[in-house]
């Protein structure tokens, strides 16, 4: 046998409380035990799992034990990796299948705390699988993941979430093992299905992906930022994610939209980046480029290549540029071309420093070279000819 199962039933007390009345051989009257101890070992004699209960009823004919407040530990290579508990449990065929009900907790042991909860679980120890079909959720210090059903592949450290999986993220960390108010999450992400690795935090979600974000300090009546994508992957432990296109971001309060084929998000650093062409709009300003970096803490957009900015009356092309959407300051370098509708002005150079907006001043420079500006001066209209002089009256005699 690949494993050995040991069933220890300590201090049996007959349900008849010591009465020696004869029992039929086919009687299903259960035994009541003060303690239940189940354990399974691998071929090397190392523990695979164990479960105990302070009180249990055991049916000899059906080989079914009803356990009260079961507690257990799951091992890998003889070392404990998960601790579990439930309100009640049913052990079938001396541990072939274990049904857990009530307040079920599966705690990941070690430096990275993770709690998996549910109200009903079917555990198959031989296959190292747990099926959660009532209110499954998983928590780490910054996130909460929920779904309609979930399957925990213990040997692979993978939690398969099915039925409307949802990820909720909080900026402020919390203890997942202790109940307490966490407030409203900053980010909520909905997907159609997801796989999550509790130890590493690796997450893979299939779309459609729908995300909502409430930035810190957002007023209660302000609509959230919205983001859609076809898939998402990343790490909940690092708070880093990659969204696959088509990606679309909308902030109606700021009048901002963004579209790209791919987008990387770092919630810890409040940064966004894309190595693919993108287009965006903020108010009347349109922005496009071949790649992008958004530095949320500095309210700055960096376009490393193919920068193009356009607002009513002005356009700017450059090899690279930086734009601060709070101060409207803009910097651009390489292959500059600025066009302004006023006097049809066109300016080329190598560097630009200035501010966007109706009153913004753009200073174009070209170190070691020339700045060329062309503009059209409206033609000066010729003054109208003087009115004709009246003819003199004739001399009368």
C-alpha positions in Angstrom: 0.0 0.0 0.0 1.2 3.5 -0.8 0.2 4.7 2.7 -0.8 3.3 6.0 -3.9 4.5 7.9 -4.1 4.2 11.7 -7.4 4.6 13.5 -7.1 5.1 17.3 -10.3 5.0 19.3 -9.6 5.6 22.9 -11.7 4.7 26.0 -14.9 3.4 24.3 -18.1 4.0 26.1 -21.1 2.0 24.9 -24.1 4.1 24.2 -26.1 1.9 26.6 -23.9 3.4 29.4 -22.6 0.1 30.6 -25.8 -2.0 30.3 -25.0 -5.5 29.2 -28.2 -6.1 27.3 -27.6 -8.4 24.4 -27.1 -6.8 21.0 -28.0 -8.2 17.6 -25.1 -8.9 15.3 -26.6 -6.5 12.7 -27.1 -3.7 15.2 -26.1 -0.3 14.0 -26.0 1.2 17.4 -22.9 3.5 17.4 -20.0 3.4 19.8 -19.3 6.7 21.7 -15.6 7.5 22.2 -13.9 10.1 24.3 -11.2 10.6 21.7 -10.7 10.1 18.0 -7.3 10.1 16.4 -6.8 9.5 12.7 -3.4 9.6 11.0 -2.0 8.5 7.7 1.7 7.9 6.7 3.6 7.7 3.5 5.8 4.8 2.3 8.7 6.3 4.2 6.7 6.3 7.5 6.3 10.1 7.5 3.0 11.6 8.5 0.8 12.8 5.6 -2.0 14.0 7.7 -3.7 13.5 11.1 -7.0 14.5 12.7 -8.2 14.4 16.2 -11.6 14.9 17.9 -12.5 15.1 21.7 -15.6 13.0 21.1 -16.9 10.8 18.3 -19.6 8.2 17.5 -18.5 5.3 15.4 -20.7 2.9 13.4 -18.9 -0.4 13.1 -21.2 -1.8 10.3 -21.0 1.3 8.1 -17.4 2.3 9.2 -18.5 5.9 9.7 -17.4 8.1 12.5 -19.2 11.3 13.5 -16.6 13.7 15.1 -17.2 16.8 17.2 -14.8 19.8 16.7 -12.2 17.9 14.7 -8.7 19.3 14.4 -6.0 18.3 12.0 -2.6 18.9 10.4 -1.5 18.3 6.8 2.1 17.4 6.2 4.5 17.6 3.2 7.7 15.5 3.5 7.0 15.0 7.1 6.7 18.8 7.9 3.4 20.5 8.8 2.2 22.9 6.1 -1.6 23.4 6.9 -3.6 23.3 10.1 -7.4 22.7 9.9 -10.4 22.7 12.1 -14.2 22.5 11.8 -17.4 22.4 13.9 -18.1 18.8 13.0 -16.9 16.1 10.7 -17.9 12.7 9.2 -15.1 10.2 8.6 -16.1 7.6 5.9 -14.4 4.2 5.5 -11.9 5.0 8.3 -10.6 8.1 6.5 -11.1 7.4 2.8 -13.4 10.5 2.6 -13.8 13.2 5.3 -16.7 15.6 5.3 -16.2 18.8 7.3 -19.0 21.2 8.2 -19.6 24.4 10.2 -16.8 27.0 10.8 -14.0 25.4 8.7 -10.6 26.9 8.8 -7.5 25.8 6.8 -4.5 27.9 7.9 -1.2 28.0 6.0 1.7 27.6 8.4 5.0 29.5 8.0 6.0 33.1 7.4 3.2 33.9 4.9 -0.1 33.7 6.7 -3.1 32.5 4.6 -6.5 31.5 5.8 -9.0 29.4 3.7 -12.5 29.3 5.1 -15.8 27.6 4.1 -18.9 26.1 5.8 -18.7 22.7 4.0 -15.8 20.7 2.7 -15.3 17.3 1.2 -11.7 16.1 1.8 -10.2 13.2 -0.1 -6.9 12.5 1.7 -5.7 9.9 -0.9 -5.9 12.4 -3.7 -4.8 15.4 -1.5 -7.9 17.4 -2.6 -10.5 19.4 -0.8 -13.8 20.5 -2.4 -15.4 23.7 -0.9 -19.0 24.1 -2.0 -20.3 26.6 0.6 -19.1 30.1 1.0 -15.4 29.5 0.2 -13.0 32.4 0.8 -9.2 32.9 1.2 -7.5 35.7 3.0 -3.9 36.9 3.2 -2.7 40.2 4.9 -3.9 42.4 2.0 -6.5 40.4 0.0 -9.7 38.4 0.2 -10.7 36.0 -2.6 -14.2 34.5 -2.8 -16.1 32.2 -5.2 -19.2 30.0 -5.4 -17.1 26.8 -5.3 -13.4 26.0 -4.9 -11.1 23.0 -5.1 -7.9 22.9 -3.1 -5.2 20.8 -4.8 -3.0 20.4 -1.7 0.0 18.7 -3.3 0.2 21.4 -6.0 -0.6 24.3 -3.6 -3.4 25.5 -6.0 -6.8 26.8 -5.1 -9.2 26.5 -8.1 -11.9 29.1 -7.8 -15.1 28.6 -9.9 -18.3 30.4 -10.0 -17.9 34.2 -10.0 -14.4 34.5 -8.3 -13.7 37.9 -6.8 -10.5 39.5 -5.5 -10.7 42.3 -3.0 -7.6 44.3 -2.1 -6.9 46.6 0.9 -4.0 49.0 1.1 -3.8 48.7 4.9 -2.6 45.2 5.9 -4.5 43.1 8.4 -4.2 39.8 10.3 -6.2 37.2 8.2 -6.5 34.9 11.2 -8.3 37.4 13.4 -11.8 38.9 12.7 -12.1 42.6 12.6 -13.3 45.6 10.6 -11.3 46.1 7.4 -13.5 48.8 5.8 -14.2 49.1 2.2 -11.6 47.5 -0.2 -9.6 49.8 -2.5 -9.8 47.4 -5.5 -12.4 44.8 -6.4 -11.7 42.5 -9.4 -14.3 40.0 -10.9 -13.3 37.2 -13.2 -15.0 34.1 -14.7 -12.5 31.6 -13.2 -9.2 31.8 -11.3 -6.4 29.7 -10.0 -4.4 30.9 -6.9 -1.3 29.6 -5.2 -1.5 30.5 -1.5 2.3 30.2 -0.7 3.5 32.3 -3.6 0.4 34.3 -4.2 0.5 33.6 -7.9 -2.9 34.3 -9.5 -4.2 33.5 -12.9 -7.7 34.7 -13.9 -9.7 34.2 -17.0 -11.9 37.0 -18.3 -13.9 38.9 -18.8 -12.0 40.9 -16.1 -13.9 43.7 -14.5 -12.2 45.8 -11.9 -13.2 48.8 -9.8 -10.9 51.0 -7.8 -11.6 53.7 -5.2 -8.3 55.6 -4.6 -7.4 56.5 -1.0 -9.3 59.5 0.2 -12.0 59.1 -2.5 -15.3 60.8 -1.5 -18.2 58.4 -0.9 -20.2 59.9 -3.8 -17.4 59.7 -6.3 -17.8 56.9 -8.9 -15.0 54.3 -9.0 -12.3 53.9 -11.6 -13.3 51.1 -14.0 -11.0 48.7 -15.8 -11.8 45.8 -18.2 -9.5 43.2 -19.8 -9.6 39.7 -21.2 -7.4 38.0 -18.6 -5.2 38.8 -15.5 -2.2 37.2 -13.9 0.2 38.2 -11.2 1.0 37.9 -7.5 -1.2 38.9 -4.6 1.8 38.8 -2.3 3.7 41.4 -4.4 0.5 43.2 -5.4 1.7 43.1 -9.0 -0.6 42.1 -11.9 -0.6 42.0 -15.7 -3.8 42.6 -17.7 -4.2 41.2 -21.2 -6.0 43.2 -23.8 -8.0 44.7 -25.0 -7.5 46.8 -21.8 -9.7 49.8 -21.2 -9.5 52.1 -18.2 -12.1 54.8 -17.4 -12.1 57.5 -14.7 -15.3 59.5 -15.2 -14.6 61.8 -12.3 -11.3 62.9 -13.9 -12.5 62.6 -17.5 -9.7 60.0 -18.2 -9.8 57.1 -20.6 -7.0 54.6 -21.6 -6.8 51.8 -24.1 -3.9 49.3 -24.7 -3.2 45.7 -25.6 -1.5 45.0 -22.3 -1.1 46.8 -18.9 1.1 46.0 -15.8 -0.1 47.3 -12.4 1.9 47.6 -9.2 -0.6 48.5 -6.4 2.2 48.8 -3.8 4.1 51.4 -5.8 1.0 52.9 -7.5 2.5 52.5 -11.0 1.2 51.4 -14.4 3.2 50.4 -17.4 2.7 49.1 -20.9 5.2 47.9 -23.5 2.5 48.1 -26.2 1.1 51.0 -28.2 -1.6 52.9 -26.3 -4.0 55.8 -26.5 -5.5 57.9 -23.8 -7.4 61.0 -23.1 -7.6 63.3 -20.1 -10.1 66.2 -20.5 -9.3 67.8 -23.8 -5.8 66.4 -24.0 -5.2 63.3 -26.1 -2.1 61.2 -25.6 -0.6 58.3 -27.7 2.7 56.4 -27.7 4.5 53.2 -28.3 5.0 52.5 -24.5 4.0 54.0 -21.2 4.8 54.4 -17.5 2.4 56.1 -15.0 3.9 57.1 -11.7 0.9 57.5 -9.5 2.8 58.9 -6.5 4.3 61.6 -8.7 1.2 62.2 -10.9 3.5 61.8 -13.9 3.1 60.0 -17.2 6.3 58.9 -19.0 6.2 58.0 -22.6 9.6 56.5 -23.5 9.0 56.3 -27.3 6.6 57.7 -29.9 5.2 60.5 -27.8 2.3 62.5 -29.3 0.2 65.0 -27.3 -2.7 67.0 -28.7 -5.0 69.5 -27.2 -7.1 72.2 -28.9 -4.8 74.5 -30.7 -1.5 72.6 -29.9 0.2 69.3 -30.9 3.5 67.9 -29.8 5.6 65.1 -31.3 8.8 63.8 -29.8 10.9 60.7 -29.3 10.1 60.7 -25.6 8.3 62.9 -23.1 7.1 63.4 -19.5 3.8 65.0 -18.5 2.6 65.9 -15.0 -1.2 65.9 -15.0 -1.4 67.9 -11.8 1.0 70.8 -12.7 0.6 70.4 -16.5 4.4 70.6 -16.8 5.7 68.8 -19.9 9.2 67.8 -20.9 10.1 66.3 -24.3 13.3 65.2 -26.0 14.4 64.2 -29.4 12.9 65.0 -32.8 10.6 67.7 -31.5 7.8 69.1 -33.6 5.4 71.6 -32.1 2.5 73.0 -34.0 0.2 75.7 -32.8 -2.9 76.9 -34.6 -2.2 80.5 -33.8 -0.5 81.9 -36.9 -0.1 78.3 -38.0 3.2 78.2 -36.1 5.5 75.1 -36.5 8.6 74.7 -34.4 11.3 72.0 -34.5 14.1 71.3 -32.1 15.6 68.7 -29.7 14.3 69.7 -26.2 11.1 71.2 -24.8 10.3 72.5 -21.4 7.0 74.2 -20.5 3.4 73.9 -19.5 0.3 72.8 -21.4 -3.0 74.7 -21.2 -4.5 77.8 -22.6 -1.8 80.0 -20.9 1.0 77.5 -21.1 4.4 78.5 -22.4 6.5 76.0 -24.4 10.2 76.7 -24.6 11.9 74.7 -27.4 15.7 74.3 -27.4 18.3 72.6 -29.5 21.7 72.5 -27.7 24.4 72.7 -30.3 21.9 73.1 -33.1 19.1 75.3 -34.3 15.5 75.9 -33.4 13.5 76.4 -36.5 10.1 78.2 -36.3 7.8 78.8 -39.1 4.6 80.8 -38.9 2.3 82.6 -41.2 1.7 86.3 -40.8 -1.7 87.5 -42.1 -1.4 89.8 -45.0 -1.8 93.5 -44.2 -4.8 94.8 -46.0 -4.4 98.0 -48.1 -6.2 101.0 -46.8 -9.4 101.8 -48.8 -9.1 104.6 -51.4 -10.2 108.1 -50.3 -13.7 109.1 -51.4 -13.9 111.1 -54.6 -13.7 114.9 -54.3 -17.0 116.6 -55.2 -17.0 118.5 -58.5 -16.9 122.3 -58.1 -20.1 124.1 -58.7 -20.3 126.0 -62.1 -19.8 129.8 -62.1 -23.1 131.5 -62.4 -23.5 135.1 -63.9 
